[in-house]
Amino acid sequence: MERALDDLVDAFRTCRLPKGEWTHHAHLAVGLWHVATHGPEDALDRLRAGIRALNTSHAVANSESSGYHETITRAYVALLSQWWEATPGDQAPARVAALLASPLASPNVLLLFYSKERLMSATARAEWMEPDLAPLTLAALNHS
């Protein structure tokens, strides 16, 4: 990670994270930190609000075709929570590095669980949709 984890999370939470630094890996690191710190339910609420606010600060509309995506966010929170519980270690930065080197960090990992049509639909962006290809579990990564 280019930025230390605490700095990344702080920049995210205060909407000071430059748009170019809001990468897939940054999403995962911030998501894992929230899951580890707040638990999955509270993390989901905080991530929803934080992603929407950061998008707004970057002039990215949170609409049916851009910005915040409910199904992607909720699916990753579920997977990150499972990953956190299954992965040993006590320090979040080292665990984030391990996450980013794992199959879960693949940008297309959700396509193991969702068809592209379902995941990229306006409905999936606006509300939670269950996976249509495989249950949302880490075990599916081992069979890919």
ZIDA-V296528 format. One record per backbone hydrogen bond with DSSP energy under -1.0 kcal/mol. CO is the residue of the C=O (numbers start at 0). NH is the residue of the N-H. E is the energy in kcal/mol with one decimal. If there is no record, write none. Layout:
co = <CO:CO>
nh = <NH:NH>
e = <E:E>
This chain:
co = <3:4:5:6:7:8:9:10:10:11:17:18:20:22:23:24:25:26:27:28:29:30:31:32:33:34:38:39:40:41:42:43:44:45:46:47:48:49:50:51:52:53:54:55:60:65:68:69:70:71:72:73:74:75:76:77:78:79:80:81:82:90:91:92:93:94:95:98:101:102:105:107:108:109:109:112:112:114:115:117:120:121:122:123:124:134:136:137>
nh = <7:8:9:10:11:12:13:15:16:14:20:21:22:26:27:28:29:30:31:32:33:34:35:36:37:38:42:43:44:45:46:47:48:49:50:51:52:53:54:55:56:57:59:58:62:62:72:73:74:75:76:77:78:79:80:81:82:83:84:85:86:94:95:96:97:98:99:101:104:105:108:110:111:112:113:132:133:118:119:120:124:125:126:70:69:136:139:140>
e = <-2.8:-2.7:-2.4:-2.7:-2.3:-3.0:-2.0:-2.6:-1.3:-1.4:-1.7:-1.5:-1.7:-2.5:-2.2:-2.7:-2.7:-2.6:-3.0:-2.4:-2.2:-2.5:-2.9:-2.3:-3.0:-1.9:-2.6:-2.3:-1.7:-2.6:-3.1:-2.7:-2.1:-2.7:-3.1:-2.1:-2.4:-2.7:-2.8:-2.5:-2.4:-1.3:-3.1:-1.7:-1.1:-2.2:-2.3:-2.8:-2.6:-2.5:-2.4:-2.1:-2.4:-3.5:-2.2:-1.9:-2.7:-2.8:-2.1:-1.8:-1.3:-1.9:-2.7:-2.1:-2.0:-2.4:-2.6:-1.8:-1.6:-1.7:-1.8:-1.8:-1.9:-1.3:-2.3:-2.9:-1.1:-2.7:-2.5:-1.2:-1.7:-1.9:-2.7:-2.2:-2.6:-2.2:-1.2:-1.6>
